[in-house]
Amino acid sequence: MLAAAVPRNAIAEALAAHWRGVKRRSGKLPPHEMVHFAVGMALYADADYEEIITELSDALDRLGC
C-alpha cells in the first residue's frame, strides 16, 4: 500500500533532483526503499525499526521483488 501511495517514479525523480549519488555497499537497501522505510517510520512511530523493515521486506516479497 505504501508503494501505491508513494510511487517509485516520484521517488526516483526526487532522488535524481537531490541525491548526490553516494555509493552504497552491498547488502544495503537501495535508496528508493530507504525512502519507503523513512515514510514507514513516520507512519508507524510506535513500531520498532525491525517491525517496519520486516513489513517492507514482506511486501517486496509479495510483489516478487
N, CA, C and O atoms as a GROMACS GRO file, in nm:
protein
  260
    1MET      N    1   0.082  -0.118   0.000
    1MET     CA    2   0.000   0.000   0.000
    1MET      C    3   0.088   0.126   0.000
    1MET      O    4   0.054   0.226  -0.064
    2LEU      N    5   0.198   0.120   0.071
    2LEU     CA    6   0.289   0.235   0.076
    2LEU      C    7   0.345   0.267  -0.061
    2LEU      O    8   0.355   0.384  -0.099
    3ALA      N    9   0.381   0.164  -0.136
    3ALA     CA   10   0.435   0.185  -0.270
    3ALA      C   11   0.329   0.246  -0.362
    3ALA      O   12   0.364   0.321  -0.454
    4ALA      N   13   0.203   0.214  -0.340
    4ALA     CA   14   0.096   0.273  -0.421
    4ALA      C   15   0.074   0.420  -0.384
    4ALA      O   16   0.045   0.502  -0.471
    5ALA      N   17   0.089   0.452  -0.256
    5ALA     CA   18   0.070   0.589  -0.210
    5ALA      C   19   0.186   0.680  -0.250
    5ALA      O   20   0.168   0.798  -0.277
    6VAL      N   21   0.306   0.622  -0.252
    6VAL     CA   22   0.426   0.697  -0.289
    6VAL      C   23   0.491   0.621  -0.405
    6VAL      O   24   0.576   0.535  -0.382
    7PRO      N   25   0.452   0.652  -0.528
    7PRO     CA   26   0.501   0.576  -0.643
    7PRO      C   27   0.653   0.584  -0.660
    7PRO      O   28   0.716   0.686  -0.630
    8ARG      N   29   0.709   0.476  -0.709
    8ARG     CA   30   0.854   0.468  -0.726
    8ARG      C   31   0.905   0.577  -0.821
    8ARG      O   32   1.014   0.630  -0.799
    9ASN      N   33   0.829   0.609  -0.925
    9ASN     CA   34   0.876   0.712  -1.018
    9ASN      C   35   0.885   0.849  -0.951
    9ASN      O   36   0.973   0.928  -0.984
   10ALA      N   37   0.794   0.879  -0.857
   10ALA     CA   38   0.801   1.006  -0.783
   10ALA      C   39   0.925   1.008  -0.695
   10ALA      O   40   0.992   1.111  -0.683
   11ILE      N   41   0.955   0.894  -0.633
   11ILE     CA   42   1.075   0.883  -0.550
   11ILE      C   43   1.200   0.897  -0.637
   11ILE      O   44   1.294   0.967  -0.600
   12ALA      N   45   1.200   0.832  -0.753
   12ALA     CA   46   1.315   0.839  -0.843
   12ALA      C   47   1.341   0.982  -0.888
   12ALA      O   48   1.456   1.024  -0.895
   13GLU      N   49   1.235   1.057  -0.918
   13GLU     CA   50   1.251   1.196  -0.959
   13GLU      C   51   1.310   1.281  -0.846
   13GLU      O   52   1.400   1.362  -0.869
   14ALA      N   53   1.260   1.260  -0.724
   14ALA     CA   54   1.312   1.336  -0.609
   14ALA      C   55   1.457   1.300  -0.582
   14ALA      O   56   1.539   1.388  -0.554
   15LEU      N   57   1.490   1.172  -0.590
   15LEU     CA   58   1.629   1.130  -0.568
   15LEU      C   59   1.721   1.186  -0.675
   15LEU      O   60   1.832   1.230  -0.646
   16ALA      N   61   1.675   1.185  -0.799
   16ALA     CA   62   1.757   1.237  -0.908
   16ALA      C   63   1.782   1.387  -0.890
   16ALA      O   64   1.890   1.437  -0.924
   17ALA      N   65   1.684   1.457  -0.838
   17ALA     CA   66   1.698   1.602  -0.821
   17ALA      C   67   1.784   1.640  -0.701
   17ALA      O   68   1.849   1.744  -0.702
   18HIS      N   69   1.786   1.554  -0.597
   18HIS     CA   70   1.851   1.594  -0.472
   18HIS      C   71   1.959   1.501  -0.422
   18HIS      O   72   2.038   1.540  -0.335
   19TRP      N   73   1.965   1.381  -0.473
   19TRP     CA   74   2.059   1.283  -0.421
   19TRP      C   75   2.196   1.305  -0.484
   19TRP      O   76   2.206   1.332  -0.603
   20ARG      N   77   2.299   1.294  -0.405
   20ARG     CA   78   2.435   1.318  -0.453
   20ARG      C   79   2.502   1.192  -0.508
   20ARG      O   80   2.619   1.196  -0.545
   21GLY      N   81   2.429   1.082  -0.514
   21GLY     CA   82   2.483   0.961  -0.573
   21GLY      C   83   2.586   0.890  -0.488
   21GLY      O   84   2.681   0.832  -0.539
   22VAL      N   85   2.566   0.894  -0.356
   22VAL     CA   86   2.657   0.824  -0.267
   22VAL      C   87   2.653   0.676  -0.298
   22VAL      O   88   2.545   0.617  -0.309
   23LYS      N   89   2.768   0.615  -0.312
   23LYS     CA   90   2.772   0.472  -0.341
   23LYS      C   91   2.733   0.394  -0.218
   23LYS      O   92   2.774   0.427  -0.106
   24ARG      N   93   2.654   0.291  -0.239
   24ARG     CA   94   2.614   0.206  -0.127
   24ARG      C   95   2.693   0.076  -0.133
   24ARG      O   96   2.730   0.028  -0.240
   25ARG      N   97   2.715   0.022  -0.017
   25ARG     CA   98   2.787  -0.105  -0.009
   25ARG      C   99   2.688  -0.219  -0.029
   25ARG      O  100   2.568  -0.201  -0.008
   26SER      N  101   2.737  -0.334  -0.068
   26SER     CA  102   2.649  -0.449  -0.089
   26SER      C  103   2.578  -0.482   0.042
   26SER      O  104   2.633  -0.467   0.151
   27GLY      N  105   2.456  -0.528   0.028
   27GLY     CA  106   2.377  -0.564   0.146
   27GLY      C  107   2.290  -0.451   0.197
   27GLY      O  108   2.207  -0.472   0.285
   28LYS      N  109   2.307  -0.332   0.143
   28LYS     CA  110   2.227  -0.218   0.186
   28LYS      C  111   2.103  -0.207   0.097
   28LYS      O  112   2.102  -0.253  -0.017
   29LEU      N  113   2.000  -0.147   0.152
   29LEU     CA  114   1.879  -0.126   0.073
   29LEU      C  115   1.903  -0.017  -0.031
   29LEU      O  116   1.977   0.078  -0.006
   30PRO      N  117   1.840  -0.030  -0.146
   30PRO     CA  118   1.851   0.075  -0.247
   30PRO      C  119   1.787   0.205  -0.195
   30PRO      O  120   1.702   0.200  -0.106
   31PRO      N  121   1.828   0.318  -0.249
   31PRO     CA  122   1.777   0.447  -0.200
   31PRO      C  123   1.625   0.458  -0.199
   31PRO      O  124   1.568   0.512  -0.104
   32HIS      N  125   1.557   0.409  -0.304
   32HIS     CA  126   1.411   0.422  -0.304
   32HIS      C  127   1.346   0.342  -0.193
   32HIS      O  128   1.241   0.381  -0.142
   33GLU      N  129   1.405   0.230  -0.154
   33GLU     CA  130   1.350   0.152  -0.043
   33GLU      C  131   1.379   0.219   0.091
   33GLU      O  132   1.302   0.205   0.185
   34MET      N  133   1.490   0.291   0.100
   34MET     CA  134   1.518   0.367   0.222
   34MET      C  135   1.416   0.480   0.239
   34MET      O  136   1.380   0.516   0.351
   35VAL      N  137   1.368   0.536   0.127
   35VAL     CA  138   1.262   0.637   0.136
   35VAL      C  139   1.135   0.573   0.190
   35VAL      O  140   1.070   0.630   0.278
   36HIS      N  141   1.100   0.456   0.138
   36HIS     CA  142   0.982   0.386   0.192
   36HIS      C  143   1.000   0.354   0.340
   36HIS      O  144   0.905   0.365   0.418
   37PHE      N  145   1.120   0.316   0.381
   37PHE     CA  146   1.148   0.288   0.522
   37PHE      C  147   1.129   0.415   0.606
   37PHE      O  148   1.069   0.409   0.713
   38ALA      N  149   1.178   0.528   0.558
   38ALA     CA  150   1.164   0.653   0.632
   38ALA      C  151   1.016   0.692   0.645
   38ALA      O  152   0.972   0.739   0.750
   39VAL      N  153   0.939   0.673   0.538
   39VAL     CA  154   0.796   0.702   0.544
   39VAL      C  155   0.728   0.606   0.642
   39VAL      O  156   0.642   0.646   0.720
   40GLY      N  157   0.768   0.480   0.638
   40GLY     CA  158   0.714   0.381   0.733
   40GLY      C  159   0.744   0.418   0.877
   40GLY      O  160   0.660   0.399   0.964
   41MET      N  161   0.865   0.470   0.902
   41MET     CA  162   0.900   0.512   1.038
   41MET      C  163   0.810   0.627   1.083
   41MET      O  164   0.769   0.632   1.199
   42ALA      N  165   0.777   0.718   0.991
   42ALA     CA  166   0.690   0.830   1.026
   42ALA      C  167   0.546   0.784   1.050
   42ALA      O  168   0.479   0.832   1.142
   43LEU      N  169   0.500   0.690   0.968
   43LEU     CA  170   0.362   0.642   0.981
   43LEU      C  171   0.343   0.553   1.103
   43LEU      O  172   0.237   0.554   1.166
   44TYR      N  173   0.445   0.477   1.137
   44TYR     CA  174   0.435   0.382   1.247
   44TYR      C  175   0.540   0.414   1.352
   44TYR      O  176   0.629   0.334   1.380
   45ALA      N  177   0.529   0.533   1.410
   45ALA     CA  178   0.628   0.583   1.505
   45ALA      C  179   0.641   0.495   1.629
   45ALA      O  180   0.746   0.493   1.692
   46ASP      N  181   0.536   0.422   1.665
   46ASP     CA  182   0.541   0.337   1.783
   46ASP      C  183   0.601   0.200   1.755
   46ASP      O  184   0.627   0.124   1.848
   47ALA      N  185   0.623   0.168   1.628
   47ALA     CA  186   0.677   0.036   1.591
   47ALA      C  187   0.829   0.037   1.598
   47ALA      O  188   0.894   0.141   1.582
   48ASP      N  189   0.885  -0.081   1.622
   48ASP     CA  190   1.031  -0.096   1.618
   48ASP      C  191   1.076  -0.090   1.472
   48ASP      O  192   1.000  -0.122   1.381
   49TYR      N  193   1.200  -0.047   1.454
   49TYR     CA  194   1.256  -0.043   1.319
   49TYR      C  195   1.251  -0.181   1.254
   49TYR      O  196   1.224  -0.194   1.134
   50GLU      N  197   1.277  -0.284   1.334
   50GLU     CA  198   1.276  -0.420   1.281
   50GLU      C  199   1.137  -0.458   1.228
   50GLU      O  200   1.126  -0.524   1.125
   51GLU      N  201   1.032  -0.416   1.299
   51GLU     CA  202   0.896  -0.445   1.253
   51GLU      C  203   0.869  -0.375   1.119
   51GLU      O  204   0.810  -0.434   1.029
   52ILE      N  205   0.913  -0.252   1.108
   52ILE     CA  206   0.889  -0.175   0.986
   52ILE      C  207   0.964  -0.237   0.869
   52ILE      O  208   0.908  -0.253   0.761
   53ILE      N  209   1.090  -0.271   0.890
   53ILE     CA  210   1.169  -0.329   0.780
   53ILE      C  211   1.116  -0.467   0.743
   53ILE      O  212   1.122  -0.506   0.626
   54THR      N  213   1.064  -0.541   0.841
   54THR     CA  214   1.005  -0.672   0.812
   54THR      C  215   0.881  -0.655   0.726
   54THR      O  216   0.863  -0.728   0.628
   55GLU      N  217   0.795  -0.560   0.761
   55GLU     CA  218   0.676  -0.534   0.680
   55GLU      C  219   0.714  -0.492   0.539
   55GLU      O  220   0.653  -0.536   0.442
   56LEU      N  221   0.814  -0.407   0.528
   56LEU     CA  222   0.861  -0.361   0.397
   56LEU      C  223   0.914  -0.476   0.314
   56LEU      O  224   0.881  -0.490   0.196
   57SER      N  225   0.997  -0.560   0.375
   57SER     CA  226   1.055  -0.671   0.300
   57SER      C  227   0.950  -0.776   0.265
   57SER      O  228   0.956  -0.837   0.159
   58ASP      N  229   0.852  -0.798   0.355
   58ASP     CA  230   0.743  -0.892   0.324
   58ASP      C  231   0.662  -0.841   0.205
   58ASP      O  232   0.622  -0.919   0.118
   59ALA      N  233   0.637  -0.710   0.202
   59ALA     CA  234   0.562  -0.653   0.090
   59ALA      C  235   0.640  -0.669  -0.040
   59ALA      O  236   0.582  -0.698  -0.145
   60LEU      N  237   0.770  -0.649  -0.034
   60LEU     CA  238   0.852  -0.666  -0.155
   60LEU      C  239   0.850  -0.812  -0.201
   60LEU      O  240   0.847  -0.839  -0.321
   61ASP      N  241   0.853  -0.904  -0.107
   61ASP     CA  242   0.844  -1.047  -0.141
   61ASP      C  243   0.712  -1.077  -0.211
   61ASP      O  244   0.708  -1.149  -0.311
   62ARG      N  245   0.602  -1.022  -0.156
   62ARG     CA  246   0.470  -1.046  -0.217
   62ARG      C  247   0.462  -0.989  -0.358
   62ARG      O  248   0.391  -1.042  -0.443
   63LEU      N  249   0.536  -0.881  -0.382
   63LEU     CA  250   0.536  -0.819  -0.515
   63LEU      C  251   0.637  -0.885  -0.609
   63LEU      O  252   0.645  -0.848  -0.726
   64GLY      N  253   0.713  -0.981  -0.557
   64GLY     CA  254   0.811  -1.052  -0.638
   64GLY      C  255   0.940  -0.975  -0.658
   64GLY      O  256   1.013  -0.999  -0.755
   65CYS      N  257   0.968  -0.882  -0.567
   65CYS     CA  258   1.091  -0.801  -0.578
   65CYS      C  259   1.202  -0.862  -0.493
   65CYS      O  260   1.313  -0.808  -0.488
   0.00000   0.00000   0.00000
